[in-house]
Amino acid sequence: MSREPILIDLPSELRGPRVLVRPYRPGDGAALQEAVSLSREHLKPWMPWADAHTTVDESEALVRRFDARWRLREDLGVGIWDIETGRYLGGSGLHRIDWDVRRFEIGYWIRADAAGKGYVTEAAGLLCQLAFGPLEANRVLIRCATENRRSAAIPIRLGFLYEGTHRNEGRRTDGLLFDMEVYGMTADRWRQLATAEGMAPGESQSGQAPAASNSPDSP
Ligand SMILES: CC(C)(COP(=O)(O)OP(=O)(O)OC[C@H]1O[C@@H](n2cnc3c(N)ncnc32)[C@H](O)[C@@H]1OP(=O)(O)O)[C@@H](O)C(=O)NCCC(=O)NCCS
């Protein structure tokens, strides 16, 4: 792929049935600060920045850096918003990008009072549509700590395949080392799953591909 990443036109937002995913803009800092400040205990085990965002200025500076990095196509961080109410729900994005391989890694978190409603699975499905659509991804991966089953449930629901576990790959905020599970999706598989659902890639109404039996416990 010869085209420079900065020349790739990206949509200004992605819409699912319930969530809107879009890059951060100047002015989003207050919403980010509020969501993190109300979710610290929920985020703490897994998010090293859970104690940050103590002021709106700190969060505003971060969203402006996200905005700059999005424009440069260095990192594609996004916010997740409730379509109906406009409330900020959490953060996600396509990170650790390898433009040569066209590989992207999805990360996510959701505010504590919006967890358990399927918003993150919907947002991650929208990011897959972006990756395997306009970004022409060959591979998208999701990594999560072995103990973080709520996180692992997301790639499994989306039909990613479990690829293995990297031992002692990360350190929890309480200092303990953890093993990291890796889930991968290829462009071919994404299209196959979309076809099996009777849709062209990127036309999923739910933002989700059909789930497959692919957890570490699967044969
Ligand atoms: C990991 C994390 C993002 C998962 O969030 P989540 O809200 O559980 O994920 P989803 O949005 O996909 O919601 C799935 C849940 O919503 C339920 N749900 C309700 N309505 C739904 C709908 N319409 N569609 C899909 N799922 C729905 C699902 O049944 C599931 O609940 P269950 O786990 O009790 O079965 C969240 O726990 C979090 O922010 N943790 C802290 C940060 C973190 O660990 N990040 C990941 C680091 S790798």
The ligand as an SDF file (V2000), in Angstrom:
LIG
                    3D

 48 50  0  0  0  0  0  0  0  0999 V2000
  -13.7710   -4.5020   29.8410 C   0  0  0  0  0  0  0  0  0  0  0  0
  -14.9900   -3.5960   29.7240 C   0  0  0  0  0  0  0  0  0  0  0  0
  -14.7390   -2.5390   28.6620 C   0  0  0  0  0  0  0  0  0  0  0  0
  -16.1940   -4.4810   29.3180 C   0  0  0  0  0  0  0  0  0  0  0  0
  -17.3520   -3.6630   29.3120 O   0  0  0  0  0  0  0  0  0  0  0  0
  -18.8080   -4.3120   29.1420 P   0  0  0  0  0  0  0  0  0  0  0  0
  -19.7780   -3.2100   29.3610 O   0  0  0  0  0  0  0  0  0  0  0  0
  -18.9280   -5.5400   29.9780 O   0  0  0  0  0  0  0  0  0  0  0  0
  -18.7930   -4.7830   27.6290 O   0  0  0  0  0  0  0  0  0  0  0  0
  -19.9920   -4.6910   26.6010 P   0  0  0  0  0  0  0  0  0  0  0  0
  -20.3480   -3.2850   26.3460 O   0  0  0  0  0  0  0  0  0  0  0  0
  -19.6190   -5.4970   25.4330 O   0  0  0  0  0  0  0  0  0  0  0  0
  -21.2090   -5.3170   27.3930 O   0  0  0  0  0  0  0  0  0  0  0  0
  -21.3730   -6.7050   27.4920 C   0  0  0  0  0  0  0  0  0  0  0  0
  -22.4310   -6.9930   28.5270 C   0  0  0  0  0  0  0  0  0  0  0  0
  -23.6070   -6.2620   28.2020 O   0  0  0  0  0  0  0  0  0  0  0  0
  -24.7200   -7.1740   28.1210 C   0  0  0  0  0  0  0  0  0  0  0  0
  -25.6660   -6.6010   27.1770 N   0  0  0  0  0  0  0  0  0  0  0  0
  -26.8300   -5.9870   27.5460 C   0  0  0  0  0  0  0  0  0  0  0  0
  -27.4570   -5.5270   26.4700 N   0  0  0  0  0  0  0  0  0  0  0  0
  -26.7170   -5.8630   25.3830 C   0  0  0  0  0  0  0  0  0  0  0  0
  -26.8710   -5.6620   23.9970 C   0  0  0  0  0  0  0  0  0  0  0  0
  -27.9270   -5.0130   23.5030 N   0  0  0  0  0  0  0  0  0  0  0  0
  -25.9170   -6.1220   23.1770 N   0  0  0  0  0  0  0  0  0  0  0  0
  -24.8460   -6.7830   23.6580 C   0  0  0  0  0  0  0  0  0  0  0  0
  -24.6440   -7.0030   24.9910 N   0  0  0  0  0  0  0  0  0  0  0  0
  -25.5830   -6.5380   25.8400 C   0  0  0  0  0  0  0  0  0  0  0  0
  -24.0580   -8.4790   27.7210 C   0  0  0  0  0  0  0  0  0  0  0  0
  -24.8850   -9.5750   28.0410 O   0  0  0  0  0  0  0  0  0  0  0  0
  -22.8250   -8.4400   28.5840 C   0  0  0  0  0  0  0  0  0  0  0  0
  -23.1600   -8.6850   29.9190 O   0  0  0  0  0  0  0  0  0  0  0  0
  -22.5250   -9.9480   30.7120 P   0  0  0  0  0  0  0  0  0  0  0  0
  -21.0540   -9.7170   30.7400 O   0  0  0  0  0  0  0  0  0  0  0  0
  -23.1600   -9.8400   32.0550 O   0  0  0  0  0  0  0  0  0  0  0  0
  -22.9050  -11.1390   29.9020 O   0  0  0  0  0  0  0  0  0  0  0  0
  -15.3280   -2.9020   31.0730 C   0  0  0  0  0  0  0  0  0  0  0  0
  -15.5070   -3.8820   32.0590 O   0  0  0  0  0  0  0  0  0  0  0  0
  -14.2460   -1.9290   31.5190 C   0  0  0  0  0  0  0  0  0  0  0  0
  -14.2570   -0.7540   31.1390 O   0  0  0  0  0  0  0  0  0  0  0  0
  -13.3140   -2.4010   32.3890 N   0  0  0  0  0  0  0  0  0  0  0  0
  -12.2290   -1.5780   32.8900 C   0  0  0  0  0  0  0  0  0  0  0  0
  -11.2440   -1.2230   31.7980 C   0  0  0  0  0  0  0  0  0  0  0  0
  -10.7300   -2.4560   31.0680 C   0  0  0  0  0  0  0  0  0  0  0  0
  -10.5670   -3.5020   31.6700 O   0  0  0  0  0  0  0  0  0  0  0  0
  -10.4840   -2.3130   29.7650 N   0  0  0  0  0  0  0  0  0  0  0  0
  -10.0200   -3.3980   28.9340 C   0  0  0  0  0  0  0  0  0  0  0  0
   -8.5420   -3.5600   29.0460 C   0  0  0  0  0  0  0  0  0  0  0  0
   -7.9880   -4.9350   28.0220 S   0  0  0  0  0  0  0  0  0  0  0  0
  1  2  1  0
  2  3  1  0
  2  4  1  0
  2 36  1  0
  4  5  1  0
  5  6  1  0
  6  7  2  0
  6  8  1  0
  6  9  1  0
  9 10  1  0
 10 11  2  0
 10 12  1  0
 10 13  1  0
 13 14  1  0
 14 15  1  0
 15 16  1  0
 15 30  1  0
 16 17  1  0
 17 18  1  0
 17 28  1  0
 18 19  1  0
 18 27  1  0
 19 20  2  0
 20 21  1  0
 21 22  1  0
 21 27  2  0
 22 23  1  0
 22 24  2  0
 24 25  1  0
 25 26  2  0
 26 27  1  0
 28 29  1  0
 28 30  1  0
 30 31  1  0
 31 32  1  0
 32 33  2  0
 32 34  1  0
 32 35  1  0
 36 37  1  0
 36 38  1  0
 38 39  2  0
 38 40  1  0
 40 41  1  0
 41 42  1  0
 42 43  1  0
 43 44  2  0
 43 45  1  0
 45 46  1  0
 46 47  1  0
 47 48  1  0
M  END
$$$$
